Amino acid sequence: MRAKLLAAIAMFLGAPSVWAQSPAPVTAPAGNQAPAVGDAGSRAVFGRPMRGRNPSVATPVPAHQRLQEMETTLKSMHALLKKMQANAVSSKSKDSAAAANLEMWELMLAHLDKQFDQLRAATLEREDLEARRAALYNQAYSKAAKEAQDATRGATGQTPPAPPTAPGPPKP
């Protein structure tokens, strides 16, 4: 009993020191420093945007390209399922594991198809909202520029220039 108690105490006191130890930090060569968490290059290292960063600054893969990749993957999975179904029909075996495997594949692909359709709809909606947002910003920018131009004309007392007209006949 006493040996078990001593072993438990040793493990209890030794475990935090073992967990607290960490491997030695990896040092990069002098000319090639590893990016810090807040560096601009950290996105390339970590592959996802940091919290609080603007995701439109350096998006590594456009949404359309991701959708196309997912669609090709789903198509290849459907082709594989058809091939598996054809093999199961041609072998005419009553293997319950093969039937369960085919059923699992069918269910999984049906679920993935549903998720892909939802993702496609969400992506199209997001692109539409982004286009509308950009149009609103452009409209607000042009309105602000016009108001600033009108304000500077009013402050200097200048009248806006007359629209260009066709030249008249030459004066003698």
Residue pairs with C-beta under 8 A, 6 or more apart in sequence:
26 34
28 34
34 45
35 41
35 42
35 44
35 45
36 42
37 50
38 50
40 58
42 50
43 49
43 50
43 53
43 57
43 58
43 60
44 58
44 60
47 60
49 55
63 123
63 126
63 127
64 123
67 116
67 119
67 120
67 123
70 116
70 119
71 116
74 109
74 112
74 113
74 116
77 105
77 109
77 112
78 109
81 102
81 105
81 106
81 109
84 101
84 102
84 105
85 102
88 98
88 99
88 102
153 159
153 160
